[in-house]
Amino acid sequence: MKLTATAIKTAKPKQKPYKLFDGYGLYLEVRPNGSKRWRFKYRFEGKEKLISLGTYPLVTLKEAREKHHNYRKMVDQGINPSEEKKAKKAAIQEADTFKYIAEEWFKRNKHTWSENHAYQIYRRLERNVFPWLGKMPIKDITPQVILKVLRRVEQRGATEMAHRVKSNIGQVLRYGVGIGKVERDFTQDLKDALTPIKQKHHASITDPKKIGQLLREIDLYDGQFATLCALKLAPLTFVRPGELRHAEWTELDLEKSEWCIPAKKMKGRKKHIVPLSKQSLKIIEELRPVTEYSKYLFPSIRSPLRPMSNNAVTGALRRMGYSSSEMTGHGFRSMASTILNEQGYNSDHIERQLAHTEGNSVRAAYNYARHLPERHIMMQEWADYLDSLRSTGKEKDGD
């Protein structure tokens, strides 16, 4: 006989638990303390199983029957309701973890970063945060828990990295605040808890004689040919190391003598044009038969589907004997900026060629070709000047 709402409501507790059956395995269990629980007993793969459907009166008779009906359909389809319920619970719990929310934040924002920057952010989280915070419910994260993670990074001597990790954790937490998963960004409480970063500039060579010596030593580099070409192009183009190693053949317009870097690869997310000097074009043509099998000018030695390591150019400089306090891959930018400004070139032309971000983002989006004819002239004269330093180690007469 089917249960009725009245029978359920008036059911009194007894000394021992007892059951009121509704049919097809659905019943209400009445406990000695007066609590009433809905249960569904079923057989799956030859074994008897039991699943809870909730407590009465929070779950009414009608609601219990609806749940029971759905679970019976699952059994008929070969699905174990108990395992399905556990899986859904686990999925809900996973959706509240720091890693799940961090990956959701990353997917929603990665289109605003260059490919290399996005890679660095995720790798930073993967190596420094996920092993310790990844499985933790984001609502349980405290300033002390975060600081413990950051201290691990500091103990490696990576003070600057610790600050970057803190920044990324804060971004994830602020996203979590927005979607209602956590109350606030607790990294704000750690403002003075980390060792301050000692401001430093990228090491660079700006003395003309030393530049000449560097260029001659680059010509003698006996490592991978693609790395040699990257070393030669670095001072000629003075782009960021990440932009150089991600260069693709399809981005080159050799008829115009230009390399057009798409916005997604640029730090400022704005398209950038690099005028290519005759010297740059010669290096590119020498490189083509060696690496044209890949979409990248400078592919990884392990896979043509990836660009060379972000440490390739700097690593080559180290093998050539230049320490981190003398020269870096990024230092070619400082070299060009310093010398070109000293030689009196228009600062607007130099800044545009360095792709320094403008304050007006709308204007900057359309200024990738600004001063392009003048920049073509400047880049060719810069390449010629480097050739003069390479051949003599001295500045040209009159410079």
C-alpha positions in Angstrom: 0.0 0.0 0.0 1.3 3.4 -1.0 2.3 5.9 1.7 0.3 9.1 2.3 1.3 12.5 3.6 -0.9 11.9 6.7 0.6 8.5 7.5 4.1 10.0 7.3 3.3 13.0 9.4 1.6 11.0 12.1 4.2 8.2 12.3 5.5 8.0 15.9 8.9 6.8 17.0 9.3 3.4 18.6 12.1 1.8 20.7 13.6 0.4 17.5 13.9 1.9 14.0 11.1 0.8 11.6 10.2 1.3 8.0 7.2 2.6 6.1 7.3 1.2 2.5 6.1 3.1 -0.5 6.9 0.4 -3.1 9.8 -0.5 -5.5 12.4 -0.2 -2.8 11.4 3.3 -1.5 10.7 3.6 2.2 10.8 6.0 5.1 12.9 5.0 8.1 11.6 6.2 11.4 14.3 6.4 14.1 13.8 6.2 17.9 14.7 9.9 18.3 11.9 10.8 15.9 13.9 11.6 12.8 12.6 10.3 9.5 14.8 9.4 6.6 14.0 8.5 3.0 15.8 5.4 1.7 16.0 3.6 -1.7 17.0 -0.1 -1.6 17.9 -1.6 -4.9 20.1 -4.4 -6.5 23.0 -3.5 -8.8 25.2 -6.2 -10.4 23.7 -8.8 -8.1 24.4 -6.9 -4.9 22.0 -5.1 -2.6 22.6 -1.3 -2.4 21.1 1.5 -0.3 21.0 5.2 -1.0 19.7 8.1 1.1 17.2 10.5 -0.5 17.1 13.0 2.4 15.2 13.6 5.6 11.5 14.3 6.1 10.0 17.0 6.2 12.9 18.7 4.2 12.2 16.2 1.5 8.5 15.7 1.0 6.8 12.5 -0.2 6.4 13.9 -3.7 10.1 14.9 -3.9 11.2 11.6 -2.5 9.2 9.8 -5.2 10.7 12.0 -7.9 14.2 11.2 -6.7 13.3 7.5 -6.5 11.9 7.5 -10.0 15.1 9.1 -11.3 17.3 6.6 -9.5 15.3 3.7 -10.7 15.8 4.9 -14.3 19.5 5.0 -13.7 19.6 1.4 -12.4 17.7 0.3 -15.5 20.3 2.1 -17.7 23.1 0.3 -15.9 24.2 3.2 -13.7 24.8 2.8 -10.0 23.0 5.8 -8.3 25.3 5.6 -5.3 28.5 5.9 -7.4 26.8 8.7 -9.5 25.9 10.6 -6.3 29.5 10.3 -5.0 30.9 11.4 -8.4 28.6 14.5 -8.4 29.6 15.3 -4.8 33.3 15.0 -5.7 32.8 17.2 -8.8 31.1 19.9 -6.6 33.9 19.7 -4.1 36.5 19.9 -6.9 34.8 23.0 -8.3 35.5 24.7 -5.0 39.2 24.0 -4.9 41.9 26.6 -5.6 43.2 24.8 -8.6 39.8 24.5 -10.3 39.0 28.2 -9.8 42.6 29.2 -10.8 42.2 27.3 -14.1 38.8 28.9 -14.7 40.4 32.3 -14.1 43.3 31.4 -16.4 41.0 30.3 -19.2 39.0 33.5 -19.0 42.0 35.8 -19.1 44.7 34.1 -21.2 43.4 35.8 -24.4 44.6 39.1 -22.9 48.2 37.9 -22.5 50.9 37.0 -25.0 51.4 33.3 -25.6 54.7 33.3 -23.7 53.3 35.3 -20.8 50.3 32.9 -20.4 52.7 30.0 -20.4 54.8 31.6 -17.7 51.8 32.3 -15.5 50.4 28.8 -15.7 53.8 27.2 -15.2 54.4 29.5 -12.1 51.1 28.3 -10.6 51.8 24.7 -11.5 55.2 24.6 -9.9 54.8 26.8 -6.9 51.2 26.8 -5.9 49.1 23.8 -7.1 51.1 21.1 -5.2 50.2 22.8 -1.9 47.0 24.8 -2.5 45.6 23.0 -5.5 43.3 20.6 -3.7 42.4 22.9 -0.9 38.8 24.5 -0.9 39.5 28.1 -1.7 37.3 29.2 1.2 39.7 27.5 3.6 42.7 29.4 2.4 44.1 31.9 5.0 47.0 34.4 4.9 49.1 32.0 6.9 48.6 29.2 4.4 49.5 31.5 1.5 52.6 32.8 3.3 53.8 29.2 3.9 53.7 28.6 0.1 55.5 31.9 -0.6 58.2 31.1 2.0 59.0 27.9 0.1 59.7 30.1 -3.0 61.8 32.6 -1.0 63.9 29.8 0.5 65.1 28.9 -3.0 66.5 32.5 -3.2 63.8 33.4 -5.7 62.5 36.6 -4.0 61.2 38.2 -7.2 59.4 34.9 -8.1 57.8 34.9 -4.6 56.3 38.3 -5.3 55.0 37.2 -8.7 53.4 34.1 -7.2 51.8 36.2 -4.5 50.4 38.5 -7.3 48.9 35.5 -9.2 47.4 34.0 -6.1 45.8 37.4 -5.4 44.3 37.5 -8.9 42.8 34.1 -8.5 41.3 35.0 -5.1 39.8 38.2 -6.5 38.2 36.1 -9.2 36.9 33.8 -6.5 35.4 36.8 -4.7 33.6 37.8 -7.9 32.0 34.3 -8.3 31.1 34.0 -4.7 33.6 31.3 -3.7 35.7 33.2 -1.2 35.2 36.3 0.9 38.2 38.4 0.0 41.8 38.5 -1.4 43.9 37.4 1.6 47.2 38.3 -0.1 46.5 41.9 0.8 47.3 40.9 4.4 50.8 39.9 3.3 51.9 43.2 1.9 54.9 43.5 4.2 55.5 39.8 4.9 57.9 39.1 1.9 61.5 40.2 1.5 61.4 43.4 -0.6 62.6 43.1 -4.2 65.9 44.9 -4.9 65.2 46.8 -8.1 67.6 45.9 -10.9 67.9 46.6 -14.6 68.7 44.1 -17.3 72.4 43.8 -17.7 73.5 45.3 -21.0 76.7 46.4 -22.8 76.5 49.9 -24.1 80.2 50.8 -24.6 80.8 50.8 -28.4 84.1 49.0 -28.2 82.7 46.2 -26.0 79.7 46.0 -28.3 82.0 45.3 -31.2 83.8 42.6 -29.2 80.4 41.0 -28.3 79.4 41.0 -32.0 82.6 39.3 -33.1 82.3 36.7 -30.4 78.7 36.0 -31.5 80.0 35.4 -35.0 82.3 32.7 -33.5 79.6 31.0 -31.5 79.8 27.2 -32.2 76.5 26.0 -30.8 73.2 25.3 -32.6 72.9 27.2 -35.9 69.4 28.5 -35.0 70.7 29.8 -31.7 73.5 31.6 -33.6 71.0 33.2 -35.9 68.9 34.3 -32.9 72.0 35.8 -31.3 72.7 37.7 -34.5 69.1 39.0 -34.9 68.8 40.0 -31.2 70.9 43.2 -31.5 69.5 44.0 -35.0 65.8 43.8 -34.0 66.0 44.5 -30.3 62.7 42.8 -29.6 62.0 41.1 -26.3 63.5 37.6 -26.0 60.1 35.9 -25.9 59.0 37.7 -29.1 62.2 36.6 -30.9 62.0 33.0 -30.0 58.3 32.8 -31.0 58.9 34.3 -34.4 57.1 32.4 -37.2 57.8 32.3 -40.9 54.3 33.4 -41.8 54.9 36.7 -39.9 57.6 37.8 -42.3 57.0 40.0 -45.3 60.3 39.9 -47.1 59.1 42.1 -50.0 58.4 44.8 -47.5 61.4 43.9 -45.3 59.1 43.7 -42.3 58.3 41.3 -39.5 54.7 41.8 -38.2 54.3 40.4 -34.7 50.6 39.7 -33.8 49.1 41.4 -30.8 48.7 38.1 -28.9 52.5 37.7 -28.8 53.2 41.2 -27.6 53.6 42.2 -23.9 51.2 45.2 -24.5 48.8 43.1 -26.6 49.3 45.5 -29.6 50.5 44.4 -33.1 54.1 45.4 -33.7 56.1 45.9 -36.9 59.9 45.3 -37.0 61.6 46.8 -40.1 64.2 44.3 -41.2 67.6 45.6 -42.3 69.5 44.0 -45.1 71.7 42.3 -42.5 68.6 40.8 -40.8 67.2 39.6 -44.1 70.5 37.9 -44.9 70.5 36.0 -41.6 66.8 35.0 -42.1 67.6 33.6 -45.6 70.6 31.6 -44.2 68.3 30.2 -41.5 65.4 29.2 -43.8 66.7 25.9 -45.2 67.7 24.9 -41.7 64.4 25.4 -39.8 61.7 25.9 -42.5 60.3 22.5 -41.5 58.8 24.2 -38.5 56.4 27.1 -38.3 59.0 28.7 -36.0 62.2 30.4 -37.1 63.8 29.1 -33.9 62.2 25.7 -33.1 63.0 23.6 -30.0 65.6 20.9 -30.7 63.1 18.5 -29.0 60.0 19.3 -31.1 59.3 21.4 -34.2 55.9 22.2 -32.6 57.5 24.3 -29.9 59.8 27.4 -30.0 63.3 27.2 -28.6 63.8 27.5 -24.8 63.3 30.9 -23.3 66.9 30.6 -21.9 68.5 29.8 -25.3 69.9 33.2 -26.1 70.9 34.1 -22.5 72.3 30.5 -22.1 74.4 31.1 -25.2 75.8 34.3 -23.8 76.8 32.5 -20.6 78.6 29.8 -22.6 80.4 32.7 -24.4 81.6 33.9 -21.0 79.2 36.7 -20.4 77.9 36.7 -16.8 74.4 37.7 -15.7 75.8 41.0 -14.5 77.3 41.8 -17.9 74.8 40.9 -20.6 71.3 39.2 -20.9 69.0 38.4 -23.8 66.9 41.4 -22.8 70.0 43.6 -22.7 70.1 44.1 -26.4 67.1 46.3 -26.0 68.9 48.6 -23.5 71.9 48.6 -25.8 69.9 49.9 -28.8 67.9 52.3 -26.7 71.0 53.8 -25.1 73.1 54.2 -28.2 70.2 55.4 -30.5 69.3 58.1 -28.0 72.9 59.1 -27.6 73.2 59.4 -31.4 70.2 61.8 -31.5 67.5 59.7 -33.1 64.0 60.8 -32.5 62.9 59.4 -29.1 59.4 58.7 -30.5 60.8 56.5 -33.2 62.9 54.6 -30.7 60.1 54.1 -28.2 57.8 53.0 -30.9 60.4 50.5 -32.2 60.9 49.2 -28.6 57.1 48.7 -28.5 56.8 50.4 -25.2 53.1 50.6 -24.2 51.3 53.9 -24.6 49.0 55.2 -22.0 46.2 55.6 -24.5 45.4 52.0 -25.3 42.9 52.8 -28.1 45.5 55.0 -29.8 48.2 52.5 -29.3 46.2 49.8 -31.0 46.4 51.7 -34.3 49.9 53.1 -33.9 51.8 49.9 -34.8 52.8 51.5 -38.2 53.5 55.0 -36.7 56.8 56.5 -38.0 57.3 53.3 -40.0 59.3 55.0 -42.9 61.6 56.7 -40.4 61.9 53.5 -38.4 63.0 51.6 -41.6 65.8 54.2 -42.0 66.8 54.1 -38.4 66.9 50.2 -38.3 69.1 50.1 -41.4 71.4 52.7 -40.1 71.6 50.9 -36.7 72.5 47.6 -38.5 75.2 49.5 -40.5 76.5 51.0 -37.3 76.8 47.6 -35.6 78.7 46.3 -38.7 81.2 49.2 -38.2 81.6 48.2 -34.6 82.1 44.6 -35.5 84.8 45.3 -38.0 86.8 47.8 -36.0 85.5 47.8 -32.5 85.3 51.5 -32.7 82.7 54.0 -33.6 82.7 55.4 -37.2 84.5 58.6 -37.7 82.2 61.5 -36.9 79.9 59.5 -34.7 
